[in-house]
């Protein structure tokens, strides 16, 4: 498992969410995607003609390129989201802002949801208890990052980003990270 670190400005995302218990995440998160795809995306992808304000927002903000996990007590709020481009927030959608932060960024390759779930397990079981503690990782939230393409392909790339607090002596690898994320299509 490789990790890169980068500093990112404040990011505001727009999307829709559900509440999930952590022990149900690997079942309920893909289920939420499937339900929302059926309700909001299937017809839109066939026609590419948005008929509702939510469909317009899906296209404008590329809702679905990100997912947010935000802990709230003994559950987490799971979002299907995109980068907010400004303007009206249609009913049924809401905004979420990550403050300016340093990030630990992990990437995975392979079909969804398996590749992302395997990466998530690695991050929680290997990185968080060790290096994550050294970096002051925020265990209460993370951002899933999806690339365009066939999500069932063995070459499909996605990632998990976690806000961290780096110390001053750690080298800043922002340019290298952005270049590699751009090449892989995650950015």
ChimeraX attribute file (.defattr): number of C-alpha atoms within 10 A of each C-alpha:
attribute: neighborCount
match mode: 1-to-1
recipient: residues
	/A:1	10
	/A:2	10
	/A:3	14
	/A:4	18
	/A:5	23
	/A:6	21
	/A:7	20
	/A:8	14
	/A:9	10
	/A:10	10
	/A:11	13
	/A:12	16
	/A:13	23
	/A:14	27
	/A:15	28
	/A:16	22
	/A:17	20
	/A:18	12
	/A:19	18
	/A:20	21
	/A:21	15
	/A:22	13
	/A:23	9
	/A:24	10
	/A:25	17
	/A:26	15
	/A:27	11
	/A:28	17
	/A:29	20
	/A:30	13
	/A:31	12
	/A:32	19
	/A:33	15
	/A:34	14
	/A:35	12
	/A:36	15
	/A:37	15
	/A:38	12
	/A:39	11
	/A:40	15
	/A:41	19
	/A:42	13
	/A:43	15
	/A:44	19
	/A:45	12
	/A:46	8
	/A:47	9
	/A:48	13
	/A:49	12
	/A:50	16
	/A:51	11
	/A:52	12
	/A:53	14
	/A:54	19
	/A:55	18
	/A:56	16
	/A:57	22
	/A:58	22
	/A:59	17
	/A:60	14
	/A:61	18
	/A:62	18
	/A:63	23
	/A:64	23
	/A:65	19
	/A:66	22
	/A:67	24
	/A:68	25
	/A:69	21
	/A:70	18
	/A:71	18
	/A:72	13
	/A:73	8
	/A:74	8
	/A:75	16
	/A:76	20
	/A:77	17
	/A:78	25
	/A:79	27
	/A:80	23
	/A:81	28
	/A:82	25
	/A:83	20
	/A:84	21
	/A:85	13
	/A:86	11
	/A:87	7
	/A:88	9
	/A:89	15
	/A:90	15
	/A:91	9
	/A:92	10
	/A:93	17
	/A:94	15
	/A:95	14
	/A:96	17
	/A:97	12
	/A:98	16
	/A:99	12
	/A:100	12
	/A:101	17
	/A:102	21
	/A:103	25
	/A:104	23
	/A:105	22
	/A:106	22
	/A:107	23
	/A:108	21
	/A:109	17
	/A:110	17
	/A:111	17
	/A:112	20
	/A:113	14
	/A:114	14
	/A:115	20
	/A:116	24
	/A:117	14
	/A:118	12
	/A:119	19
	/A:120	20
	/A:121	11
	/A:122	14
	/A:123	20
	/A:124	13
	/A:125	11
	/A:126	13
	/A:127	19
	/A:128	17
	/A:129	12
	/A:130	11
	/A:131	12
	/A:132	19
	/A:133	14
	/A:134	14
	/A:135	18
	/A:136	14
	/A:137	22
	/A:138	15
	/A:139	16
	/A:140	13
	/A:141	18
	/A:142	22
	/A:143	21
	/A:144	22
	/A:145	23
	/A:146	22
	/A:147	18
	/A:148	13
	/A:149	11
	/A:150	13
	/A:151	18
	/A:152	13
	/A:153	12
	/A:154	12
	/A:155	13
	/A:156	20
	/A:157	24
	/A:158	26
	/A:159	21
	/A:160	23
	/A:161	21
	/A:162	21
	/A:163	26
	/A:164	22
	/A:165	17
	/A:166	20
	/A:167	10
	/A:168	7
	/A:169	6
	/A:170	9
	/A:171	10
	/A:172	15
	/A:173	12
	/A:174	16
	/A:175	11
	/A:176	13
	/A:177	17
	/A:178	17
	/A:179	12
	/A:180	14
	/A:181	17
	/A:182	11
	/A:183	10
	/A:184	14
	/A:185	15
	/A:186	17
	/A:187	14
